[in-house]
Amino acid sequence: MSTQTNTTTSLKGGEWLIKESNAFETFTPEDFNEEQQMVKGMCLQFLESEVMPAIDRIDKMEEGLMPSLMTKAGEQGLLGVAIPEAFGGLGKDFITSTLVNEGLGAGYSFSVAVAAHTGIGTLPILYFGTEAQKEKYIPKLASGEWKGAYGLTEPNSGSDALGAKTTAVLSEDGKHYLLNGQKCWITNGGFADIYTVFAKVDGDKFTGFIVERGMEGFTQGPEEHKMGIKGSSTVQLYFQDCKVPVENVLGEIGKGHIIAFNILNIGRLKLCAAALGGAKGALNTTIEYANTREQFKTAIANFGAIKYKLAEMAIRIWVGESALYRTSKWIDDKEVELQQAGKPFNEALLGAAEEYAIECAILKVDGSEVLDYVVDEGVQIHGGNGFSDEYMISRAYRDSRINRIYEGTNEINRLLTVDMVLKRAMKGKLDLMGPAMAVSKELMSIPDFGNEDEGAFAAERKAIVNMKKAILMTAGAAVQKLMMSLQNEQEILMNIADMALWTFHAESALLRLIKLTDKQGESAASLQADMTRVYINDVLDKVNKAGKDAINAFAEGDEQRMMLLGLKRFTKAQPYNVKDARRRIADKLIADNRYSF
């Protein structure tokens, strides 16, 4: 976190674990430019004027309502922000497109429909389509004239997407592929015009196809009755000798997995953005309620137990968005770098997202779990009213739950986080061995209690460095001890993934705080300092617990004792009054009657 250099050098994916980051090179939400702020404001205004007045009608699935709202969003340019101008879009940068997802994230079922359309409904064709396919489909998807959907999941293949059973066989005249099979849980499926569908050519070549509504042999099932996101269209798709023209093959035959997995990287980050937008909306609703609901002759916002909840919601949101936009800028920078190296725009963004696939997986997990925490505590603060459909928080609670399941379950994303780090290390893309060996050597030496850094945020900086050491020690020892069998020890892998998630977010918050303090001064950023310190204080204990569980699962004897001692040293927290810090944060929220950071 040195402040010596002014040149921007984005870390490679996963490299934050073994290298220090410069706070002044880290992009933060305070760095949004005027246009980005304006785009986010447009999104919030659209929700307020078009979506929220119709929210009950949306949930009752009034025929034609959701498509008409999406058409209106398209007319305002909100569906084409990330699409190049050549195809009728606005051609904005990755950060701006991420802001749209956040800005529309509080739109309940509407935000789900839009995210599916602009993400998995449009991007496969934009990034993998031929010029003819892009010219035919993308302008109408960008304008909202046509709506997009994505058919990957099947009744017996969810997380195991490549286990799909839908087949595609070339017709005798060579003009069509005949698709047979079914897809389920298809968002926007009931009204979409264009579907990206995956099937196996000749039974084994996993391939993408562009399927249009009305193609012979293509039908859909009735709307699913769901726990939440009730206004989002979700149907099954059926293919019975569905005739898809050969020119509608998307990408290369047998290379459909490249489309499916690369689109997911972007989708995971964008889901985090939408979840945090939803979390801010739910927190605002909850603060307003706590300020107006009286018990024992005072607003419930005045009670310490309520202040704890409000502050904790704000902390998790603030930390989450710190990590989100730090990563978004890395992807943005990498995309520019690849374009300057001669890569076309589609390969540039996909390559950038793949570089930071580790961080995208981490963000998806955290964003969805932050939203779940916020809506759960929001219901609790509303008390019995929170259980009533008359209050918006009950809708937020129901709608939130799906986020931990789609775009890869949080369990899959945790496992992927560690798997991707280890694979990059094995390929020599990430030097984990050197830093891990250094930590092992440090464990064998006498602790150095001298030369303590006394600069600004010294204790917090040291805590981040030490949490990284705890990860390297635990993961390094697990790999060394278990080798290839580690992949079967999912509990250990998830312990390590959680340690990485908390550390990445803690560091992101600290970098944002350092930059903010430098710009605004300590007093102006004092509440952000409270949020960062509370978060670090809490996750040090969590890192200790996860590390302990992992170590106890594979080590014993002297090795176990030495690592547990090291873990204790690496997760030691400075005494800090988190109660008063949370009260100061809550008092600001209560005074402003909204999330105001």
Order of alpha helices (4+ residues) and beta strands (2+ residues): alpha-alpha-alpha-alpha-alpha-alpha-alpha-beta-beta-beta-beta-beta-beta-beta-beta-alpha-beta-beta-alpha-alpha-alpha-alpha-alpha-alpha-alpha-alpha-alpha-alpha-alpha
